[in-house]
Amino acid sequence: MRKWSEQEAVEYANLLHLANDAILVIDLAGIIEFWNRGAERLYGYTSGEALNRCAHELLKTSFPVPLDDILGWTRRAHEWNGELVHTAKDGRRIVVSSRWSPRYNTNGELVGTFEINRDVTWQRAARDALVAAEERLQLAHVAARAWWWEYNLGTGKLSRSRDVSEIYGLPPGTLQPNDFEQARGMVHAEDRHKLDDMLRAASQGFTEREAEFRILLPDGSTRWILSRGRLLSNQEPPVVVGIAVDITERKRSEEMRQRTEQLATLGRLAATVAHEINNPLEAISNVLHLLKGRPAERDIDGLIDMGQQEVRRIAEIASATLRFAREAPQPAKVTLSEMLEGVTSIFAGRFRSRGISLETRFTTRGELVASPGELRQIFANLIGNAMEAMENGGTLKIHLHEARRDGKRGYRITISDNGPGIPADVRTRIFEPFFTTKAESGTGLGLYVVRELVATYEGRLQLRTTTGAPHHGTTFSIFLPACAK
């Protein structure tokens, strides 16, 4: 091996001084023989302060494994790479990406080590912060029964942040298909189109999309999932990423609230029907009493006609009640004008007894597809509230006409009373669940459920009310899209 001239050695040292990285030449005892300017900048020690010092004592080196293991690896593999933690002159802890290689003399004898160190403190901090954030996110996912997912549009592969099996107490891997079609097969057959529509919209670059659907577990039970996804267009092949959350408990709570309000509505209906039927029954009882008294023959026909008229009235009430109670399990074609007429007929007798006049104006039939039971519940609640607001009589106005909102064609239904209006302190809480001003008879769920039901049809419920004379009263306005469901 050719010996370097003194001039060549100086030039080589100057070249090493140009490097930004810290370069150290160390002998077999760990003593520093060369310390470039990059090392001076990184650690704060001048060359004069560092030379002839033990490198790892000077820098208080923290090794990932014992030093002897690193030296042994360096000699066997002729190189070692890893991260070390050093302490600078000012006390700063510095993480370096370190590369070691063995030094040999002209006779081929090992005489020490070359060491190149690059400051990666901020990268390490960023990496540690990312790991910590991922751990916190994982904990949040566990607490929220949530997970993120990624669907590769090119390969059809599906990956998730965690094994979903553990959420439901199943053996690991039970619910961890990596193939999208396998995962899709777990979705309830009636809901698969929702998942497909969400992914199709997301893959076409639309804004974030979401879907609620059911999945079937191996034991036959069903869980509700809310999933949101969006396209990462800068990937090749493109991928759709999103998050999924188990919302089964929320769904159960919503169903319970709706059932509670349905019971309250049925209770109100029962009271109304009892009131309506009682009047014709009293009339029939009077007719029978008169017939029992052996009236003149000329009066018998009139009494029989009166009795038949009251029986027909009872039949009409029963028919209207049956129409109200029969709820289609699936959305069906609904004519809003006919439904509003049917609901108001239930309250007709109570309107008369309270001195309430009914004014309707329908400029359209208002045909859409929706759940008849849900719409009846909406209208019965609002009409019942309006009636109860007019204790001393008044006018109930129900209007139906075509309208547009946010570019969507639909129908607007307004239900107005000229009662005393809603005070400001009540107005701010009127849509809260379980808030009621009817201490004995109210559930506090009526208007809350009305708003929730309107929202499920992507509709809008608005309130206008005035408490001051002379134009006091309240109006509820509902917009329902023509293609509600």
Contacts in CASP RR format, 6 or more apart in sequence:
PFRMAT RR
TARGET T0000
AUTHOR 0000-0000-0000
METHOD contacts of the structure
MODEL  1
MRKWSEQEAVEYANLLHLANDAILVIDLAGIIEFWNRGAERLYGYTSGEA
LNRCAHELLKTSFPVPLDDILGWTRRAHEWNGELVHTAKDGRRIVVSSRW
SPRYNTNGELVGTFEINRDVTWQRAARDALVAAEERLQLAHVAARAWWWE
YNLGTGKLSRSRDVSEIYGLPPGTLQPNDFEQARGMVHAEDRHKLDDMLR
AASQGFTEREAEFRILLPDGSTRWILSRGRLLSNQEPPVVVGIAVDITER
KRSEEMRQRTEQLATLGRLAATVAHEINNPLEAISNVLHLLKGRPAERDI
DGLIDMGQQEVRRIAEIASATLRFAREAPQPAKVTLSEMLEGVTSIFAGR
FRSRGISLETRFTTRGELVASPGELRQIFANLIGNAMEAMENGGTLKIHL
HEARRDGKRGYRITISDNGPGIPADVRTRIFEPFFTTKAESGTGLGLYVV
RELVATYEGRLQLRTTTGAPHHGTTFSIFLPACAK
1 106 0 8 1.000
1 108 0 8 1.000
3 106 0 8 1.000
4 12 0 8 1.000
13 34 0 8 1.000
13 36 0 8 1.000
16 23 0 8 1.000
16 34 0 8 1.000
16 36 0 8 1.000
17 36 0 8 1.000
17 37 0 8 1.000
17 38 0 8 1.000
19 36 0 8 1.000
19 38 0 8 1.000
19 116 0 8 1.000
20 38 0 8 1.000
20 41 0 8 1.000
21 38 0 8 1.000
21 116 0 8 1.000
21 117 0 8 1.000
21 118 0 8 1.000
22 36 0 8 1.000
22 38 0 8 1.000
22 39 0 8 1.000
22 41 0 8 1.000
22 42 0 8 1.000
22 43 0 8 1.000
22 96 0 8 1.000
22 116 0 8 1.000
22 117 0 8 1.000
22 118 0 8 1.000
23 34 0 8 1.000
23 36 0 8 1.000
23 38 0 8 1.000
23 39 0 8 1.000
23 114 0 8 1.000
23 115 0 8 1.000
23 116 0 8 1.000
23 117 0 8 1.000
24 32 0 8 1.000
24 34 0 8 1.000
24 35 0 8 1.000
24 36 0 8 1.000
24 39 0 8 1.000
24 55 0 8 1.000
24 114 0 8 1.000
24 115 0 8 1.000
24 116 0 8 1.000
24 117 0 8 1.000
25 32 0 8 1.000
25 33 0 8 1.000
25 34 0 8 1.000
25 103 0 8 1.000
25 112 0 8 1.000
25 113 0 8 1.000
25 114 0 8 1.000
25 115 0 8 1.000
26 32 0 8 1.000
26 33 0 8 1.000
26 55 0 8 1.000
26 112 0 8 1.000
26 113 0 8 1.000
26 114 0 8 1.000
26 115 0 8 1.000
27 33 0 8 1.000
27 111 0 8 1.000
27 112 0 8 1.000
28 110 0 8 1.000
28 111 0 8 1.000
28 112 0 8 1.000
29 54 0 8 1.000
30 54 0 8 1.000
30 55 0 8 1.000
30 56 0 8 1.000
30 112 0 8 1.000
30 113 0 8 1.000
31 52 0 8 1.000
31 53 0 8 1.000
31 54 0 8 1.000
31 55 0 8 1.000
32 50 0 8 1.000
32 51 0 8 1.000
32 52 0 8 1.000
32 53 0 8 1.000
32 54 0 8 1.000
32 55 0 8 1.000
32 58 0 8 1.000
33 51 0 8 1.000
34 51 0 8 1.000
35 45 0 8 1.000
35 47 0 8 1.000
35 48 0 8 1.000
35 50 0 8 1.000
35 51 0 8 1.000
36 47 0 8 1.000
37 47 0 8 1.000
39 45 0 8 1.000
39 47 0 8 1.000
39 50 0 8 1.000
39 117 0 8 1.000
40 46 0 8 1.000
40 47 0 8 1.000
40 50 0 8 1.000
42 88 0 8 1.000
42 94 0 8 1.000
42 96 0 8 1.000
42 117 0 8 1.000
42 119 0 8 1.000
43 50 0 8 1.000
43 59 0 8 1.000
43 86 0 8 1.000
43 88 0 8 1.000
43 89 0 8 1.000
43 94 0 8 1.000
44 88 0 8 1.000
44 89 0 8 1.000
44 90 0 8 1.000
45 58 0 8 1.000
45 89 0 8 1.000
49 89 0 8 1.000
50 58 0 8 1.000
55 61 0 8 1.000
55 115 0 8 1.000
56 67 0 8 1.000
59 86 0 8 1.000
59 87 0 8 1.000
60 86 0 8 1.000
60 87 0 8 1.000
61 84 0 8 1.000
61 85 0 8 1.000
61 86 0 8 1.000
62 84 0 8 1.000
62 85 0 8 1.000
62 86 0 8 1.000
63 70 0 8 1.000
63 84 0 8 1.000
64 82 0 8 1.000
64 83 0 8 1.000
64 84 0 8 1.000
70 80 0 8 1.000
70 100 0 8 1.000
71 113 0 8 1.000
73 80 0 8 1.000
74 80 0 8 1.000
74 100 0 8 1.000
74 101 0 8 1.000
74 102 0 8 1.000
74 113 0 8 1.000
75 102 0 8 1.000
75 110 0 8 1.000
78 101 0 8 1.000
78 102 0 8 1.000
79 99 0 8 1.000
79 100 0 8 1.000
79 101 0 8 1.000
80 98 0 8 1.000
80 99 0 8 1.000
80 100 0 8 1.000
80 101 0 8 1.000
81 97 0 8 1.000
81 98 0 8 1.000
81 99 0 8 1.000
81 100 0 8 1.000
82 97 0 8 1.000
82 98 0 8 1.000
82 99 0 8 1.000
83 95 0 8 1.000
83 96 0 8 1.000
83 97 0 8 1.000
83 98 0 8 1.000
83 120 0 8 1.000
83 124 0 8 1.000
84 95 0 8 1.000
84 96 0 8 1.000
84 98 0 8 1.000
84 117 0 8 1.000
85 93 0 8 1.000
85 94 0 8 1.000
85 95 0 8 1.000
85 96 0 8 1.000
86 93 0 8 1.000
86 94 0 8 1.000
86 96 0 8 1.000
86 117 0 8 1.000
87 93 0 8 1.000
87 94 0 8 1.000
88 94 0 8 1.000
93 121 0 8 1.000
94 119 0 8 1.000
94 121 0 8 1.000
95 119 0 8 1.000
95 120 0 8 1.000
95 121 0 8 1.000
95 123 0 8 1.000
95 124 0 8 1.000
95 125 0 8 1.000
96 117 0 8 1.000
96 118 0 8 1.000
96 119 0 8 1.000
96 120 0 8 1.000
96 121 0 8 1.000
97 117 0 8 1.000
97 118 0 8 1.000
97 120 0 8 1.000
98 115 0 8 1.000
98 116 0 8 1.000
98 117 0 8 1.000
98 118 0 8 1.000
99 115 0 8 1.000
99 116 0 8 1.000
99 117 0 8 1.000
100 113 0 8 1.000
100 114 0 8 1.000
100 115 0 8 1.000
101 113 0 8 1.000
101 114 0 8 1.000
102 110 0 8 1.000
102 112 0 8 1.000
102 113 0 8 1.000
102 114 0 8 1.000
103 110 0 8 1.000
103 111 0 8 1.000
103 112 0 8 1.000
103 113 0 8 1.000
103 114 0 8 1.000
104 110 0 8 1.000
104 111 0 8 1.000
105 111 0 8 1.000
138 161 0 8 1.000
138 162 0 8 1.000
140 146 0 8 1.000
141 147 0 8 1.000
141 148 0 8 1.000
141 161 0 8 1.000
141 162 0 8 1.000
142 162 0 8 1.000
144 245 0 8 1.000
145 167 0 8 1.000
145 245 0 8 1.000
145 246 0 8 1.000
146 243 0 8 1.000
146 244 0 8 1.000
146 245 0 8 1.000
146 246 0 8 1.000
147 160 0 8 1.000
147 161 0 8 1.000
147 162 0 8 1.000
147 164 0 8 1.000
147 167 0 8 1.000
147 243 0 8 1.000
147 244 0 8 1.000
148 160 0 8 1.000
148 161 0 8 1.000
148 241 0 8 1.000
148 242 0 8 1.000
148 243 0 8 1.000
148 244 0 8 1.000
149 158 0 8 1.000
149 159 0 8 1.000
149 160 0 8 1.000
149 161 0 8 1.000
149 227 0 8 1.000
149 241 0 8 1.000
149 242 0 8 1.000
149 243 0 8 1.000
149 244 0 8 1.000
150 158 0 8 1.000
150 159 0 8 1.000
150 160 0 8 1.000
150 239 0 8 1.000
150 240 0 8 1.000
150 241 0 8 1.000
150 242 0 8 1.000
151 157 0 8 1.000
151 158 0 8 1.000
151 180 0 8 1.000
151 199 0 8 1.000
151 239 0 8 1.000
151 240 0 8 1.000
151 241 0 8 1.000
152 158 0 8 1.000
152 159 0 8 1.000
152 237 0 8 1.000
152 239 0 8 1.000
153 203 0 8 1.000
153 237 0 8 1.000
153 238 0 8 1.000
153 239 0 8 1.000
153 240 0 8 1.000
154 237 0 8 1.000
154 238 0 8 1.000
155 237 0 8 1.000
156 179 0 8 1.000
156 180 0 8 1.000
157 178 0 8 1.000
157 179 0 8 1.000
157 180 0 8 1.000
158 177 0 8 1.000
158 178 0 8 1.000
158 179 0 8 1.000
158 180 0 8 1.000
158 183 0 8 1.000
159 178 0 8 1.000
160 176 0 8 1.000
163 172 0 8 1.000
163 173 0 8 1.000
163 175 0 8 1.000
163 176 0 8 1.000
164 175 0 8 1.000
164 176 0 8 1.000
165 171 0 8 1.000
165 172 0 8 1.000
165 173 0 8 1.000
165 174 0 8 1.000
165 175 0 8 1.000
165 176 0 8 1.000
166 172 0 8 1.000
167 246 0 8 1.000
168 175 0 8 1.000
168 217 0 8 1.000
168 223 0 8 1.000
170 217 0 8 1.000
170 218 0 8 1.000
174 218 0 8 1.000
175 186 0 8 1.000
175 217 0 8 1.000
177 183 0 8 1.000
177 186 0 8 1.000
184 192 0 8 1.000
184 195 0 8 1.000
184 196 0 8 1.000
185 192 0 8 1.000
186 215 0 8 1.000
186 216 0 8 1.000
187 195 0 8 1.000
187 213 0 8 1.000
187 214 0 8 1.000
187 215 0 8 1.000
187 216 0 8 1.000
188 213 0 8 1.000
188 214 0 8 1.000
188 215 0 8 1.000
188 216 0 8 1.000
188 222 0 8 1.000
190 214 0 8 1.000
191 213 0 8 1.000
191 214 0 8 1.000
192 213 0 8 1.000
194 211 0 8 1.000
194 212 0 8 1.000
194 213 0 8 1.000
195 211 0 8 1.000
195 213 0 8 1.000
195 227 0 8 1.000
197 209 0 8 1.000
197 211 0 8 1.000
198 209 0 8 1.000
198 210 0 8 1.000
198 211 0 8 1.000
198 227 0 8 1.000
198 229 0 8 1.000
199 229 0 8 1.000
199 240 0 8 1.000
201 209 0 8 1.000
202 208 0 8 1.000
202 209 0 8 1.000
202 229 0 8 1.000
202 230 0 8 1.000
202 231 0 8 1.000
202 240 0 8 1.000
203 231 0 8 1.000
203 238 0 8 1.000
203 240 0 8 1.000
204 231 0 8 1.000
205 230 0 8 1.000
205 231 0 8 1.000
205 233 0 8 1.000
207 230 0 8 1.000
208 228 0 8 1.000
208 229 0 8 1.000
208 230 0 8 1.000
209 228 0 8 1.000
209 229 0 8 1.000
209 230 0 8 1.000
210 226 0 8 1.000
210 227 0 8 1.000
210 228 0 8 1.000
210 229 0 8 1.000
211 226 0 8 1.000
211 227 0 8 1.000
212 224 0 8 1.000
212 225 0 8 1.000
212 226 0 8 1.000
212 227 0 8 1.000
212 247 0 8 1.000
213 224 0 8 1.000
213 225 0 8 1.000
213 227 0 8 1.000
214 222 0 8 1.000
214 223 0 8 1.000
214 224 0 8 1.000
214 225 0 8 1.000
215 222 0 8 1.000
215 223 0 8 1.000
215 225 0 8 1.000
216 222 0 8 1.000
217 223 0 8 1.000
223 246 0 8 1.000
223 248 0 8 1.000
224 246 0 8 1.000
224 247 0 8 1.000
224 248 0 8 1.000
224 250 0 8 1.000
224 251 0 8 1.000
225 244 0 8 1.000
225 245 0 8 1.000
225 246 0 8 1.000
225 247 0 8 1.000
226 244 0 8 1.000
226 245 0 8 1.000
226 247 0 8 1.000
227 242 0 8 1.000
227 243 0 8 1.000
227 244 0 8 1.000
227 245 0 8 1.000
228 242 0 8 1.000
228 243 0 8 1.000
228 244 0 8 1.000
229 240 0 8 1.000
229 241 0 8 1.000
229 242 0 8 1.000
229 243 0 8 1.000
230 240 0 8 1.000
230 241 0 8 1.000
230 242 0 8 1.000
231 238 0 8 1.000
231 239 0 8 1.000
231 240 0 8 1.000
232 238 0 8 1.000
232 239 0 8 1.000
232 240 0 8 1.000
232 241 0 8 1.000
254 452 0 8 1.000
257 433 0 8 1.000
257 445 0 8 1.000
257 448 0 8 1.000
257 449 0 8 1.000
257 452 0 8 1.000
258 449 0 8 1.000
258 452 0 8 1.000
258 453 0 8 1.000
260 443 0 8 1.000
260 445 0 8 1.000
261 377 0 8 1.000
261 381 0 8 1.000
261 443 0 8 1.000
261 445 0 8 1.000
261 446 0 8 1.000
261 448 0 8 1.000
261 449 0 8 1.000
262 377 0 8 1.000
264 442 0 8 1.000
264 443 0 8 1.000
264 445 0 8 1.000
264 446 0 8 1.000
265 377 0 8 1.000
265 380 0 8 1.000
265 381 0 8 1.000
265 446 0 8 1.000
266 325 0 8 1.000
268 380 0 8 1.000
268 384 0 8 1.000
269 321 0 8 1.000
269 324 0 8 1.000
269 325 0 8 1.000
269 346 0 8 1.000
269 380 0 8 1.000
272 346 0 8 1.000
272 347 0 8 1.000
272 350 0 8 1.000
273 317 0 8 1.000
273 321 0 8 1.000
273 346 0 8 1.000
275 349 0 8 1.000
275 350 0 8 1.000
275 353 0 8 1.000
276 317 0 8 1.000
276 346 0 8 1.000
276 348 0 8 1.000
276 349 0 8 1.000
276 350 0 8 1.000
277 314 0 8 1.000
277 317 0 8 1.000
279 349 0 8 1.000
280 310 0 8 1.000
280 311 0 8 1.000
280 313 0 8 1.000
280 314 0 8 1.000
281 310 0 8 1.000
281 314 0 8 1.000
283 306 0 8 1.000
283 307 0 8 1.000
283 310 0 8 1.000
284 307 0 8 1.000
284 310 0 8 1.000
284 311 0 8 1.000
287 303 0 8 1.000
287 304 0 8 1.000
287 306 0 8 1.000
287 307 0 8 1.000
287 310 0 8 1.000
290 299 0 8 1.000
290 303 0 8 1.000
291 300 0 8 1.000
291 303 0 8 1.000
295 303 0 8 1.000
316 345 0 8 1.000
317 346 0 8 1.000
320 342 0 8 1.000
320 345 0 8 1.000
320 346 0 8 1.000
321 346 0 8 1.000
323 342 0 8 1.000
324 342 0 8 1.000
324 343 0 8 1.000
324 346 0 8 1.000
324 376 0 8 1.000
324 380 0 8 1.000
326 372 0 8 1.000
327 371 0 8 1.000
327 372 0 8 1.000
327 373 0 8 1.000
327 374 0 8 1.000
327 376 0 8 1.000
328 371 0 8 1.000
328 372 0 8 1.000
328 373 0 8 1.000
330 371 0 8 1.000
331 369 0 8 1.000
331 370 0 8 1.000
331 371 0 8 1.000
331 485 0 8 1.000
332 369 0 8 1.000
332 370 0 8 1.000
332 371 0 8 1.000
332 372 0 8 1.000
333 367 0 8 1.000
333 368 0 8 1.000
333 369 0 8 1.000
334 367 0 8 1.000
334 368 0 8 1.000
334 369 0 8 1.000
334 370 0 8 1.000
334 372 0 8 1.000
334 375 0 8 1.000
335 365 0 8 1.000
335 366 0 8 1.000
335 367 0 8 1.000
336 365 0 8 1.000
336 366 0 8 1.000
336 367 0 8 1.000
336 368 0 8 1.000
336 375 0 8 1.000
336 400 0 8 1.000
336 411 0 8 1.000
336 413 0 8 1.000
336 480 0 8 1.000
337 362 0 8 1.000
337 364 0 8 1.000
337 365 0 8 1.000
337 366 0 8 1.000
337 400 0 8 1.000
338 365 0 8 1.000
339 372 0 8 1.000
339 375 0 8 1.000
339 376 0 8 1.000
339 379 0 8 1.000
340 360 0 8 1.000
340 362 0 8 1.000
340 379 0 8 1.000
340 398 0 8 1.000
340 400 0 8 1.000
340 413 0 8 1.000
341 360 0 8 1.000
343 376 0 8 1.000
343 379 0 8 1.000
343 380 0 8 1.000
343 383 0 8 1.000
344 351 0 8 1.000
344 358 0 8 1.000
344 360 0 8 1.000
344 383 0 8 1.000
344 398 0 8 1.000
346 380 0 8 1.000
347 383 0 8 1.000
347 384 0 8 1.000
347 387 0 8 1.000
348 358 0 8 1.000
350 356 0 8 1.000
350 387 0 8 1.000
351 357 0 8 1.000
351 358 0 8 1.000
351 387 0 8 1.000
351 396 0 8 1.000
354 387 0 8 1.000
354 390 0 8 1.000
354 391 0 8 1.000
354 393 0 8 1.000
355 393 0 8 1.000
355 394 0 8 1.000
356 387 0 8 1.000
356 390 0 8 1.000
356 393 0 8 1.000
356 394 0 8 1.000
356 395 0 8 1.000
356 396 0 8 1.000
357 394 0 8 1.000
357 395 0 8 1.000
357 396 0 8 1.000
358 395 0 8 1.000
358 396 0 8 1.000
358 398 0 8 1.000
359 395 0 8 1.000
359 396 0 8 1.000
359 397 0 8 1.000
359 398 0 8 1.000
360 397 0 8 1.000
360 398 0 8 1.000
360 399 0 8 1.000
360 400 0 8 1.000
361 397 0 8 1.000
361 398 0 8 1.000
361 399 0 8 1.000
361 400 0 8 1.000
361 401 0 8 1.000
362 399 0 8 1.000
362 400 0 8 1.000
362 401 0 8 1.000
363 400 0 8 1.000
363 401 0 8 1.000
363 402 0 8 1.000
364 400 0 8 1.000
364 401 0 8 1.000
364 402 0 8 1.000
364 411 0 8 1.000
366 400 0 8 1.000
366 402 0 8 1.000
366 411 0 8 1.000
366 482 0 8 1.000
367 482 0 8 1.000
368 410 0 8 1.000
368 411 0 8 1.000
368 480 0 8 1.000
368 481 0 8 1.000
368 482 0 8 1.000
368 483 0 8 1.000
368 484 0 8 1.000
368 485 0 8 1.000
369 483 0 8 1.000
369 484 0 8 1.000
369 485 0 8 1.000
370 457 0 8 1.000
370 480 0 8 1.000
370 484 0 8 1.000
370 485 0 8 1.000
371 485 0 8 1.000
374 453 0 8 1.000
374 456 0 8 1.000
377 449 0 8 1.000
377 450 0 8 1.000
377 453 0 8 1.000
378 450 0 8 1.000
378 453 0 8 1.000
378 454 0 8 1.000
378 478 0 8 1.000
379 413 0 8 1.000
379 415 0 8 1.000
381 446 0 8 1.000
381 447 0 8 1.000
381 449 0 8 1.000
381 450 0 8 1.000
382 415 0 8 1.000
382 450 0 8 1.000
382 476 0 8 1.000
382 478 0 8 1.000
383 396 0 8 1.000
383 398 0 8 1.000
383 415 0 8 1.000
385 447 0 8 1.000
386 396 0 8 1.000
386 415 0 8 1.000
386 416 0 8 1.000
386 417 0 8 1.000
386 474 0 8 1.000
386 476 0 8 1.000
387 396 0 8 1.000
387 417 0 8 1.000
388 438 0 8 1.000
389 417 0 8 1.000
389 419 0 8 1.000
389 420 0 8 1.000
389 421 0 8 1.000
389 473 0 8 1.000
389 474 0 8 1.000
390 396 0 8 1.000
390 417 0 8 1.000
390 418 0 8 1.000
390 419 0 8 1.000
394 417 0 8 1.000
394 418 0 8 1.000
394 419 0 8 1.000
395 417 0 8 1.000
395 418 0 8 1.000
396 415 0 8 1.000
396 416 0 8 1.000
396 417 0 8 1.000
397 414 0 8 1.000
397 415 0 8 1.000
397 416 0 8 1.000
397 417 0 8 1.000
398 413 0 8 1.000
398 414 0 8 1.000
398 415 0 8 1.000
398 416 0 8 1.000
399 412 0 8 1.000
399 413 0 8 1.000
399 414 0 8 1.000
399 416 0 8 1.000
400 411 0 8 1.000
400 412 0 8 1.000
400 413 0 8 1.000
401 411 0 8 1.000
401 412 0 8 1.000
402 409 0 8 1.000
402 410 0 8 1.000
402 411 0 8 1.000
402 412 0 8 1.000
403 410 0 8 1.000
403 411 0 8 1.000
403 412 0 8 1.000
403 479 0 8 1.000
404 410 0 8 1.000
405 459 0 8 1.000
405 460 0 8 1.000
405 479 0 8 1.000
405 481 0 8 1.000
408 458 0 8 1.000
408 481 0 8 1.000
408 482 0 8 1.000
408 483 0 8 1.000
409 481 0 8 1.000
409 482 0 8 1.000
410 479 0 8 1.000
410 480 0 8 1.000
410 481 0 8 1.000
410 482 0 8 1.000
411 479 0 8 1.000
411 480 0 8 1.000
411 482 0 8 1.000
412 477 0 8 1.000
412 478 0 8 1.000
412 479 0 8 1.000
413 477 0 8 1.000
413 478 0 8 1.000
413 480 0 8 1.000
414 475 0 8 1.000
414 476 0 8 1.000
414 477 0 8 1.000
414 478 0 8 1.000
415 475 0 8 1.000
415 476 0 8 1.000
415 478 0 8 1.000
416 473 0 8 1.000
416 474 0 8 1.000
416 475 0 8 1.000
416 476 0 8 1.000
417 473 0 8 1.000
417 474 0 8 1.000
417 475 0 8 1.000
418 472 0 8 1.000
418 473 0 8 1.000
419 472 0 8 1.000
419 473 0 8 1.000
419 474 0 8 1.000
420 467 0 8 1.000
420 472 0 8 1.000
420 473 0 8 1.000
421 465 0 8 1.000
421 466 0 8 1.000
421 467 0 8 1.000
421 472 0 8 1.000
421 473 0 8 1.000
421 474 0 8 1.000
422 430 0 8 1.000
422 463 0 8 1.000
422 465 0 8 1.000
422 467 0 8 1.000
422 474 0 8 1.000
423 467 0 8 1.000
424 467 0 8 1.000
426 437 0 8 1.000
427 463 0 8 1.000
427 465 0 8 1.000
429 435 0 8 1.000
430 447 0 8 1.000
430 463 0 8 1.000
431 447 0 8 1.000
431 448 0 8 1.000
431 451 0 8 1.000
432 448 0 8 1.000
433 444 0 8 1.000
433 445 0 8 1.000
433 448 0 8 1.000
434 443 0 8 1.000
434 444 0 8 1.000
434 445 0 8 1.000
434 448 0 8 1.000
435 444 0 8 1.000
435 448 0 8 1.000
436 442 0 8 1.000
436 443 0 8 1.000
436 444 0 8 1.000
438 444 0 8 1.000
450 461 0 8 1.000
451 461 0 8 1.000
454 460 0 8 1.000
454 461 0 8 1.000
454 478 0 8 1.000
454 480 0 8 1.000
455 461 0 8 1.000
457 480 0 8 1.000
457 481 0 8 1.000
457 484 0 8 1.000
457 485 0 8 1.000
458 481 0 8 1.000
458 484 0 8 1.000
459 478 0 8 1.000
459 479 0 8 1.000
459 480 0 8 1.000
459 481 0 8 1.000
459 484 0 8 1.000
460 478 0 8 1.000
460 479 0 8 1.000
461 476 0 8 1.000
461 477 0 8 1.000
461 478 0 8 1.000
462 476 0 8 1.000
462 477 0 8 1.000
462 478 0 8 1.000
462 479 0 8 1.000
463 474 0 8 1.000
463 475 0 8 1.000
463 476 0 8 1.000
463 477 0 8 1.000
464 474 0 8 1.000
464 475 0 8 1.000
464 477 0 8 1.000
465 473 0 8 1.000
465 474 0 8 1.000
465 475 0 8 1.000
466 472 0 8 1.000
466 473 0 8 1.000
466 474 0 8 1.000
467 473 0 8 1.000
END
